[in-house]
Amino acid sequence: MQNEIRGTLLDDGHYDSTVHHLVGYHSDEGVLTVYLDIDPASASREGYEAVLMNLWKPLHAQPFDQWTRGRMEYEMAGVTDEVRGWEQAPGRSVAMFFSGPGGLRTVIPLQFPMRSMARFEPRPVLSPLIAALDEHSRYCVLMFDKDHARIITVVLSTVEEEVTLHGDVIGRSAVGGWAQANYARHREHHLQEHARRTIEHVWAIDRSRPIHALVLAGPDEALAVLRRMLPTALARSVVATMPMEMFAVAADVVKRVQAIEVEAREAKDHELIAELVTEAESGGHASVGWDGTLRAVGEGRVHMLVLPEGKTRAGVQCPEGHYLAVSQMKFCPLCGETLWQTEDIVENAVRSAMTTDAQVHFLAPKASEDMADRGIAAFLRY
């Protein structure tokens, strides 16, 4: 079973702690969630303020009572003041969660685009943020030959760190016979030491900031030595080997990584879908489809919740979190509480899954299309 999706920014401590804090937040007085996309072509204050003002219009049209409307407008004013206080846009997009009564004022700059939206509900709306973080990985490009090793980590289409190491491998010799064999062993030893030092450096990076995918480049002889010495965890994260000059321009490296990232994510997700379907059809620990998967979420049996990107349905949820469904039931079959209506059952499923420490994985676009007819799915704990 795919018991680990090693490859999302949600793995990183900064995002992980923030998202889990927000998952557990609830206020009957309401939380204003805002995702603000900042188009680089119009990233002036007037531009993104205009987008923000447009986000308020659908909220004003909601049939809230007078007290709730007052609470919402208070939070709107807080977000508007926040945006007007920016000297420049803090990111390519921004996620904001405001709830004055609970002291919640969280602003998360993001270095990737997101669809602008605003909602006022008792809990933060997190599925767009989790889906976006799930889409991005930390890639490490390792260019390796007998003389050098160049290590570039790429996150959000940006070079995060670049390090160049120098090897001391001696060149080939034209000497023959016994001396040539001895010389070859000596040269192989130096290459192995160069590979060992390089791997130690990559391993240290992975320990501090998880490397989700590793791309190798270099001559066959050097890479063969490097591959033999890779620890299992790093070896499993290798997604591609590509031709690349040792001192290629960093911007060209990023472009190559972008193409590899798209292909690798789609391939991985198609494999994930196939495994889910096979496991579910054989009666194993997997569920495919809305009803069975939502039931498993409510029962806390989900190990990994797998969702098509951008898809949702109306449904019902038990206020105690016992039950979720896409049916029209009125009462929870487990505790008898009146079920809450929701237009976005995916948001509720994501939150419920994360409160039981389940992984949440949003599929890549093409894989999402393949899952559209099946709904949602999950690997189960039992």
Beta strands, then each sheet from edge to edge (+ up, - down):
strand 1: 31-37
strand 2: 93-99
strand 3: 104-110
strand 4: 117-121
strand 5: 138-144
strand 6: 148-155
strand 7: 158-166
strand 8: 213-217
strand 9: 238-241
strand 10: 286-288
strand 11: 302-307
strand 12: 315-317
strand 13: 324-325
strand 14: 340-342
strand 15: 359-362
strand 16: 377-380
sheet 1: 3+ 2- 1+ 4-
sheet 2: 7+ 6- 5+ 8+ 9+
sheet 3: 10+ 16- 11+ 15+
sheet 4: 13+ 12- 14+
end
